[in-house]
């Protein structure tokens, strides 16, 4: 966001960040809802997650460079329960 806002000449980008994030998350949810058939999980991902959850020596986690609120939207759209991630 910072880089895009700076390139667009928005000097006080931090004052707009909360509004941008809210709009981004709202738009993302709308986009994911508008094309449910296009939201698919890659082959093998769900089986891998199931296998990892069955183990007691593995913690399932996720790292994302995106907004925290986007992760559950994307996971649910792909049929993955976000509650399984710490």
C-alpha positions in Angstrom: 0.0 0.0 0.0 2.7 2.4 1.0 4.6 2.0 -2.3 1.5 2.3 -4.4 0.2 5.4 -2.5 3.6 7.1 -2.8 3.8 6.4 -6.5 0.4 8.0 -6.9 1.6 11.1 -5.1 -0.3 10.5 -1.8 2.1 12.0 0.7 -0.1 11.4 3.8 -0.7 7.8 2.9 -0.8 6.6 6.5 -3.9 8.7 7.2 -5.7 6.8 4.4 -4.5 3.3 5.2 -7.4 2.1 7.5 -9.9 3.2 4.9 -7.9 1.5 2.1 -7.7 -1.7 4.1 -11.4 -1.8 4.8 -12.2 -1.2 1.2 -9.7 -3.8 0.0 -11.2 -6.5 2.3 -14.8 -5.6 1.3 -13.9 -5.7 -2.4 -12.0 -9.0 -1.9 -15.0 -10.6 -0.2 -17.3 -9.4 -3.0 -14.9 -10.8 -5.7 -14.5 -14.1 -4.0 -18.3 -14.4 -3.6 -19.0 -13.4 -7.2 -17.1 -16.4 -8.7 -17.3 -19.4 -6.3 -16.4 -21.8 -9.1 -13.1 -20.0 -9.6 -12.0 -20.3 -6.0 -10.3 -23.7 -5.8 -7.6 -25.2 -3.6 -4.6 -26.7 -5.4 -4.6 -30.5 -5.7 -3.2 -32.2 -2.6 -3.4 -29.2 -0.2 -6.5 -30.4 1.7 -5.0 -33.9 2.1 -1.7 -32.5 3.3 -3.5 -30.3 5.9 -5.5 -33.3 7.0 -2.3 -35.4 7.4 -0.6 -32.6 9.3 -3.5 -32.2 11.7 -3.4 -35.9 12.5 0.2 -35.5 13.8 1.1 -34.4 17.3 4.6 -33.2 16.3 3.5 -30.6 13.8 1.8 -27.2 14.2 0.0 -25.9 11.3 0.5 -22.2 10.6 0.4 -19.7 7.9 2.5 -16.8 6.9 1.1 -14.1 4.6 2.3 -10.8 3.5 -1.3 -9.6 3.1 -3.7 -8.2 5.6 -4.7 -10.6 8.4 -8.4 -10.2 7.6 -7.8 -11.4 4.0 -6.5 -14.8 5.0 -9.8 -16.2 6.3 -11.7 -14.9 3.3 -9.3 -16.6 0.9 -9.1 -19.8 2.8 -12.9 -20.1 3.1 -13.3 -19.4 -0.6 -11.0 -22.4 -1.3 -12.9 -24.6 1.1 -10.3 -24.5 3.9 -11.3 -23.8 7.5 -9.2 -20.9 8.8 -9.6 -22.1 12.4 -7.0 -24.9 11.8 -4.2 -22.3 11.6 -2.6 -20.7 14.6 
